[in-house]
Amino acid sequence: MRIDSPRRREHLKAVADRLPAHLERLTWTADQIAQERQRALRETLAHAKANSPWYCERLARVDPDTFTEADLTSLPIMTKTDVMENWDDIVTDRRLTLAGANAHITAKLRGETHDYYYLDDTEIFATGGSSGTRGVFVWGWNEFIEIACITNRYQSRDEPPSPGKETGRRLLAVIEAGETVHGSPFLFSVTPDPHTDVRWFPAASPMADLVAELNKAQPTHINGFASTVQALAGEALAGRLKIRPKHVATNSEPLMPEARTLVKQAWNIDINNMWGCVEVGHIGIECDAHEGLHLSDDAIITEFVDHDDRPVANPEDVEKVLVTSLFNRVQPIIRYELTDMAIPAATPCSCGAVYPLVREIRGRADDAFRYAGGIAIHPLLFRTPLGQNPMIEEYQVRQTEDGASVAVVARGDVDIGQIKSDIVVALKAGGLTDPHIEIVMVDRIARHRETGKLKRFLPLG
Ligand SMILES: [Zn+2]
């Protein structure tokens, strides 16, 4: 895939023009960030109330001029179901309708249009939903610029382009969903360095083909789904993938600790992880200090809450987060529920940016497998026996009535009996009395058709 058009080039130019302002934001004090949040929150509420029929009603009693962040808890929570059921009334641009957006998505999937822009200045993306609910989201011209700058600003700070100096060849391999209905090919192919070439590689390619293509291309930078990057590091350790990237960024899927370890072993570098979603863009970005992911606190308000949406005192009690975009004007997102279990860090990053850190993203709380008798098994329990086994390249766990069926892509001979008994031990420790585990060896695990993502844990129902 090659994403290019006059409009796209214009967009990339606008991102490059805006990036210096975002680099400056990284030097802001906590007070400056707080002031900007206050200003932008009021602007967000005023715009939503004035231009969205849904918000006009919902925010009827809100006075944007006097609203403060402390008042946020008085606002109702927004879900993906709210977005989908009230789509036409939520958006602030009256040209946009869900029917029109869906028709555009269908036309792109069928190859009937190659125009990435809808109505000239918006982009429409569909999520396959790790939550199971399909969502349709829109980024306006400015929303894309802000999201792209937030995605790239730490890298731009930590690895600045040096004009006039010999920086060597730079090739960014973007290994993402091949479909243009997903935001990742558009966003992750933006590079903060104008001297970097960009090439796309579909994550859904057979691994041997992907390895061959990458061996040919010799990328210096890689941006890909966490599961793909993990598999590639395994290929490098097996001696088949012969590249020496100096920057590897992961996105879109929970990053398993074993992926970090494999990348370190393979290329002696630390992954720069990103945490985001199509609804608001990147909530957290890991800088080169690798101490956690910096919250995008100047652009997104993130509330860490428990199951009942109450703020948590203990970071370990976080069950989900509520996000408010401070820049999305076309489809306002205010106190939107994400079921990511993100654990805030207690200490600031040593890089000097005061944006607080999240130390871990644990994947989604709604991935928990719930069994009869009220027993909830967190997918983490499967990770040690499966993720730590060096012979397992990839896996997918599907919940069954009394256990799970596990699809495994192996690198060579694996001891199925051993894996099975390791999982049974883990599940028994988790409270399931007589778990039944089935292991199925497969050649590959299908990605979601629209997003290209690997859904690693599939709960029943
Ligand atoms: Zn940092």
Residues whose N, C-alpha, C, O or C-beta is under 5 A from the ligand:
A	BS01	ZN	C287 A289 C349 C351
